[in-house]
């Protein structure tokens, strides 16, 4: 794979030809100070760049007239008509502060650049400045800054593994779509929850979170939200950085980045990191991760652009499992799992050719190859044997291996019409993903005194599952936008998806017989925007989302009682964005998400997990974000949600759960930030994370000592963090103090029906994290 990457690099280097004029400039703030990482783009020419630490940028253009679009979070965007007429053209640009995001350019709502004010949906943006100031060593530290988003991860135990909640309970369900530059990290129907493990978080410059179903543009699994990680572009001149991070819960991390636009036509970006964790607070929680991203951008002509991105992720982690109530409350963090692990090797190669036929038409051709292998010895498949309630010293588990190749192609064409400022997007996609899955039984040795699983041996050729499954997904879609009235915009979209599963059981005496299954779906969307002249705006939308069964779910669990069906979701939403002055900003959305055949995970009497459909579910609530800037150097923000997640109609094993609250579904979520920037290149932020209480079991499922029916719960938590970053010349340093008051809390709690008590995944204790980066 390394040979492929470097060969492609040198081939692309050899393609550099042609001549262009040079547009140079600097961007400063209202005080004349240079602004770093400002986005400079010429949309009609498919060109863009960012400013360096001196606010300097360069663009190579042929002679002609252009509209230069300059945007930077916290400042008013500017469109500047520019005439390029000689070999060297110089321009100086000054930006004005602006706390509105109405005019920010986003790409996640249609895979096309458009103003935020034209998107009839709730969308959260983590820009380059926020990423730079946060200095996150976990993706959760970024995405949790978006209202209504809660990515739950235990840095003490889970090693980047996580739970997610966006308009849904906290879970590992396939309700969230993870994208890189608008294309899925994992193929459809191949368990995408672990997709974030296959991200190189040093490589992205921006994150856009589109909340609610986006199936009309992205297809399945984009139900609660779609997370689009946008990779960094080549810098105008040669830049390089070296970084190192360390903390007192066992993590060390090494980083390197190199970027350059080597000629008028060609540029590249290279970013890599290696993370290593040993001796954490939870025993047997070590992990290692090596990640590489290589990106090339080649401007074949003024209207033809070719981009290639290569990602390689090599990840291995212990998997500790959860803690019992006694261990959790008494501080006994010795894991009961001593050998369980997850091993991932992932490679992705994307090629995008963008052709701008004229000022009104553009076509994008995408191809994507994925190669992925996941080997697991999962803790959640281990059963300990008991006689008369006592451990026997033996147990049963499994090892499994899932490997797939995936071939995807997507074509999208955009036509800008002269009628009522309307536009039409049409496209089609095909994704073929053959995969192999093997699971074998293992014998487990249990320490009867401690209850720990201490050793295992594989039962060779004693298969639990052994199959090959070919997945074919093809789809067509369109999106039409029009402004029938001034300030009023209508968006209508529709997508058709077809799925064909060819399941071939290689051990006919196991599992279900070989079969072919077909699912299809129509996903509509209708939305409206009304933007007032004072910069405020309102929107409303209806959208439908869906998710077909995951292959592992469908063929592991299929039987007469638990037959898995596709899940459908209807989303109704009203929202708005308001700026009351230069000091106050508010965005809010009210939503209703109706689910049919919602997939849930239960435990049976033998403590085995299984999946089934709930009849109908309903999630509804409000998401809100408030930002206040009392003066130039300080900002205060609160992003949160208040929601309810209910079973509307659900029977399980003869038990009635209709009209009850769902498990692991907190009503209240929130993140508050106070950031102070006393002088250039220094910032300090205080952060508060709030998770409200929630049920961990079905309502009234538990019988207490008095015979009364009760509900198991988790009390929620409040966690405080502090972080600071400072840059002096070519050196950046930063520090995080996490869980300032060293509070015991759980990133996820669930009820263990077999043990009749809660199980907990602990959050990190008070943690000191330090980092340094050298700009060469």
Secondary structure, 3 states (H helix, E strand, C coil): CHHHHHHHHHHHHHCCCCCCEEEEEEEECCCCCECCCCEEEEHHHCEEEECCCCCEEEEEECCEEEEEEEECCCECCEEEEEEECCCEEEEEEECCECCCCCCCEECCCCCCCEEHHHCCCCEEEECHHHHHHHCCCCCHHHHCCCCCEEEEECCCCCCCCEEEEECCCCECCCCEEEEECCEECCCCCCCCHHHHHHCCCCCEEEEEEEECCCHHHHCCCCCCEEEEEEECCCCCCCEEEEEEEEECCCEEEEEEEEEEECCCCEEEEEEEEEEEECCCCCCCCCEEEEEEEEEEEEEEECCEEEEEEEEEEEEEEECCCCECHHHHHHCCCCCCECCCEEEEEEEEEEEEEEEEEECCEEEEEEEEEEEEEEEEECHHHCEEEEECCEEEEEEEEEEEEEEEEEEEEEEEEEEECCHHHCEEEEEEEEEEEEEEEEEEEEEEEECCCCCCEEEEEEEEEEEEEEEEEEEEEEEEEEEEEEEEECCEEEEEEEEEEEEEEEEEECCCCCCCCCEEEEEEEEEEEEEEEEECCCCCEEEEEEEEEEECCCHHHHHHHCCCCCCCCCEEEEEEEEEEEEECCCCEEEEEEEEEEEEEEEEEEEECCCCCEEEEEEEEEEEEEEEEEEEEEEECCEEEEEEEEEEEEEEEECEECCEECCCEECCCCCCEEEEEEEEEEEECCEEEEEEEEEECCEECCCCCCEECCCCCEECCEECCEEEEEEEEEEEECCEEEEEEEECCCCCCCEEEEEEECCCCEEEEEECCCCEEEEEEEEEC
